[in-house]
Amino acid sequence: MKYISTRGQAPALNFEEVLLAGLAEDGGLYVPESLPVFTLEEIGSWAGLSYAELAYKVMYPFVEESIPAADFRKIVNETYAGFDHEAVAPLTQLGPGEWVMELFHGPTLAFKDYALQLLGRLFEYVLAKRDEQVVIMGATSGDTGSAAIEGCRHSEHVDIFILHPHQRVSEVQRRQMTTVLADNVFNIAVEGNFDDCQRMVKSSFGDQSFLNGRRLVAVNSINWARIMAQIVYYFHAGLSLGAPWRSVGFSVPTGNFGDIFAGYLASRMGLPVNQLIVATNRNDILHRFISANQYKAQPLAHTLSPSMDIVVSSNFERLLFDLHGRNGALLSQLMADMAKGEAQVEEGRWKAARRLFDSLAVTDDETLDTIREVYEKDGYMLDPHTAIGVRAARHCRRQKGTPMVTLATAHPAKFPEAIEKSGIGVSPALPRHMTDLYEREERYAVQPNDLEAIQRFVAEHMRQA
Ligand SMILES: *Cc1c(COP(=O)(O)O)cnc(C)c1O
C-alpha cells in the first residue's frame, strides 16, 4: 500500500516512510492511496476475537509491505496487553440502545494511548531495523504529551522532548508527564503559552539543522499511524453490538478530527455506520461547517474540555480531500484560502458529508448539566469531553432502533476540576495503578520562551549514538 499527500505534490511513500514522515513536503497530510474493503462475511467472522486479534486483522493491510505478519502480530499483542481492562475498550450501557465505549484504560487514561502505545513500538521496530536514532519534539496542552511519553519511554532509538506551557497545564496532566524518569524522556516547561510551544516545535521541523543530521519525528495526530490504530475500536464496538448485520452510530468528542476521521474510514472499509456525530465545545468550527456549510476560523475559547480547544482541525483536511474527489490541486487552493481564515465548500460536496455526519456544539454549562444528569440517574461519572459526546448523541440520534455509541475519550479523574464544578459532590478516584501519582518524584526543566534556548537544550540532552 502506498500513501499519497492530500495536496498532490509530494512523493508517494510506503508505511515505514509515512510512519517517520509527519507532514508531507507539500504541506499536505498522508492518506492511503486506496483503502482495504472487507466483506460483511469477513467482518462477521471476526465476532468474538480479542481486541488484539481484531486489531491485527483491521490494520495489517496498511502495513504489510513494511512489517512481516508474525512481527506485526507480536507488536499488537504487546501493545494491548498493557491495558488495565481485559476487554481493552469495554462498552457500558446508559439507556436503550445508548452506549459508552471506554477508551481510558491505557496508561495515561485518555484514548490517545490506544494509538501512541502502538506508535512507540512501531518506531522502535522500524528504527532498530534501520539502525537509526531519532528525536521526537511535541507540544502539549495536556493529553498528547503524556501518552507520547508513555509510548516512547522504553525506546532505545527515540529521545522525546515534550514542551508544555509552564504552570498552565493541570496538575494531573503535568505529573503524568514529569514523573516518567527515563533517560530518553525530557519535559520542558516553557515560560509562555501553548501557542508559543507549538510555534517552536513547528519552526524546529522547518529547520532541523540544530540536530546535526538526526531526524525529527512527529507524534501529533497528523501522523497516519495514529489514525490507523483508532479505526480498530470502531470495528470492536460495532461487532459487540451486532454489526455487520446491523448498523451502528457513533458520537465522538472532537478537536483535531483525528478520532472521528478513523470512524469515517471504518465505514468506508465496510463497517455499516449509519451516522457519525461531531461533538464539539464552544470551539465549534466543525459544527458550523456541518450544520451550515460555513468553514471559517474564530478565536480560541478556553473551556472545561481543554483537549478539544482548537481553532482549526488539522485532520479535517483528510476528509475534505475525499469530498473533493481526491484532487490535490483543488485542495491546495482550499487550504490556502483557509490559511487566510475562511474557505468555501461547494454545496454538493457539503451535502455528501451530511449523509453521514451530524454535529452539535455544547457549552460549558451544558457539559456540567450532562455530567450531573448522568451521574444522578445512573451513578456513572463522565469526564467533560465524554459528556459533550453523550449530549450530542442524545440530541442528534437519527434512529432509535440503531445502537448509538459515544466514545469516552478520557477518565473523569483526569479532569477533577470540572467534576467538582458539576456539583455532584463526589470526586473521581484515580485508578489503582496511579493512586501514588501525587507522591512520585517529578523532573522537568523550566526554559525561556525562546527558540534558540529550546533547540540548544534539545541538542545538548539528546543521547549520543
Ligand atoms: C485529544 C482528545 C480529544 C480530541 O480528539 P481529536 O482526535 O483531536 O478530535 C477529545 N477528548 C480527549 C479527552 C482528548 O484527549
PDBQT file of the ligand as one rigid body, heavy atoms in Angstrom, charges set to zero:
ROOT
HETATM    1  C1  LIG A 501      -7.385  14.564  22.004  1.00  0.00    +0.000 C 
HETATM    2  C2  LIG A 501      -8.699  14.476  22.710  1.00  0.00    +0.000 A 
HETATM    3  C3  LIG A 501      -9.924  14.722  22.042  1.00  0.00    +0.000 A 
HETATM    4  C4  LIG A 501      -9.988  15.176  20.604  1.00  0.00    +0.000 C 
HETATM    5  O1  LIG A 501      -9.610  14.189  19.691  1.00  0.00    +0.000 OA
HETATM    6  P1  LIG A 501      -9.273  14.565  18.162  1.00  0.00    +0.000 P 
HETATM    7  O2  LIG A 501      -8.757  13.339  17.551  1.00  0.00    +0.000 OA
HETATM    8  O3  LIG A 501      -8.255  15.669  18.236  1.00  0.00    +0.000 OA
HETATM    9  O4  LIG A 501     -10.551  15.042  17.544  1.00  0.00    +0.000 OA
HETATM   10  C5  LIG A 501     -11.095  14.536  22.757  1.00  0.00    +0.000 A 
HETATM   11  N1  LIG A 501     -11.086  14.182  24.058  1.00  0.00    +0.000 NA
HETATM   12  C6  LIG A 501      -9.940  13.948  24.736  1.00  0.00    +0.000 A 
HETATM   13  C7  LIG A 501     -10.006  13.567  26.168  1.00  0.00    +0.000 C 
HETATM   14  C8  LIG A 501      -8.702  14.073  24.082  1.00  0.00    +0.000 A 
HETATM   15  O5  LIG A 501      -7.567  13.856  24.768  1.00  0.00    +0.000 OA
ENDROOT
TORSDOF 0
